[in-house]
């Protein structure tokens, strides 16, 4: 573990407030929504490297970012995390900026309607319409779907819907500390919770139940752990060990590989949830390079030969 990451772990652990000891979902959700953070639209730094257009898809806002410099023609959809209840954070915009700058990809970033007021069913039309828009834009070029935490959950949901709808699959999924099993049925998650500086199981469960709405939290569209993964696109999962989602992601990787899916799994010792957003750490910088290489992909797609 780098000195930078060790410092983050020490400082955040010292400042972390204990989660409410309550079985009331509303109490747990409010605790998550009250977490400090910088939220809002992209700032000047990102606008210096990309043209930012705000469009409406299925009644919801989507940011369309086109690089001002080198463009590869690659299309990338990025779903943001925040336990389905928090809006886009500046750390997420920072990652998006870096990925655009390093890869030359054109980026689509949905501001999906948040729980608990809305559920996944309020965003499925957004997901499908955005898929059709971006697939048409990509043509024969590369198509990437990515997301962090709850956004990684949405990225897998989108890939599953693309498969079921018979839509051209993405060339790559990039999943940064994804939430794969919203039910948190694995008791090992509770053991890891003592090391997790960002999350606790009860709070994420409550937010996940709100996002699921009338659906079971084990519905494959809510928790990809319970999906048939046959025919899913190549995945890369970036995971820290000090994260309540690590036990589930280890199982998910094995399940995906057993279904014939190509999976790159990078697990960073002692790294916290969504460490990829901590771009001042060597671990994040190294894995962003890895992700960028996957975005660029081979010079020619096999299907185009």
ABEGO torsion letter per residue (X at the ends): XBAAAAAAAAAAAAABBBBBBBABAAAAAAAAAABBEBBEBBBAAAAAABBBBBBBBGGBBBBBBBBABBBAGBBBBBBBBGGGABBBBAAAAAAAAAAAAAAGBBBBBBBBBBOAABBAAAAAAAAAAAAAAAAAAAEABBBBBBBBEAAAAAAAAAAAAAAAAGBBBBABBBBBGBBABAAGABAAAAAAAAABAABBAAAAAAAAAAAAEABBAABAAABAAABBABGBBBBBBBBBABBAAAAAAAAAAAAAAAAGBBBBBBBBBGBBBGAAABAABAAAAAAAAAAAAAAAEBABBAAAX
